[in-house]
Amino acid sequence: MLKIGDVLLVSIQVELEDQVVLELQDDLAARIVDSGASGVVIDITAVEIVDSFVGRMLATTAAISRMLDAQTVVVGMRPAVAITLVELGLSLGGVRTALTLEKGLEILARRDDSRPAQL
């Protein structure tokens, strides 16, 4: 996990096994709280295969981030992964997606521009 400004970047470089996903959730939640991050980008460019558990966990991870006041954007989704998620009936509700890391960071930057300043 890297911190870029107020955004945490999570780059997944291995196939997602169930235990790895659960550990990622725990680690990410702790890092959001510790760092005060307001955005999370999960880069899944290296992920070639997902199952229903991993799809649900991506949605759950985004929901946890929202509860901790951080918006999540998933970037780098391969066409086969998108097709699999749709075929499994997983819409990843509440999860923004972008094709590239740059576009994901732009989404989060636009969100920050529209937020009122906090005192």
Sequence and secondary structure as in RCSB ss.txt:
>XXXX:A:sequence
MLKIGDVLLVSIQVELEDQVVLELQDDLAARIVDSGASGVVIDITAVEIVDSFVGRMLATTAAISRMLDAQTVVV
GMRPAVAITLVELGLSLGGVRTALTLEKGLEILARRDDSRPAQL
>XXXX:A:secstr
 EEETTEEEEE  S   HHHHHHHHHHHHHHHHHHT SEEEEE TT     HHHHHHHHHHHHHHHHTT EEEEE
   HHHHHHHHHTT   TT EEESSHHHHHHHHHHHHHHS    
